[in-house]
Amino acid sequence: MPDVALAQQGRPSTLAMTCGQARNYLAARGAAVLGTGGYTYDRFVRDRSFCEPTEITRNAVVPARDTPECFVGYRCIEPGRNWFDDE
């Protein structure tokens, strides 16, 4: 019943999970919107098959309960667009 508990709490937060739990959560679903602290959130994917055909993947590192930098999976981005000036 852990899925029911997470669903009742709203958007799952990586800060409430260990790094392993966050990775496993995403791996089991393929794609998920996860909170990453406060009012921040993003959509993360297990692999490129969960992106639009024109998108590519970028490594996604999020804060977790046991580490400030956890490789959780990927974000889908449009190549050549520097939306958040993070390149």
Buried (B, 14 or more C-beta within 10 A) or exposed (E): EEEEEBEEEEEBBBBEBBBEBBBEBBEEBEBBEBBBEEEEBBBBBBEEEBBEEEBBBEEBBBBBBEBEEBBBBBBBBEEEEEEEEEE
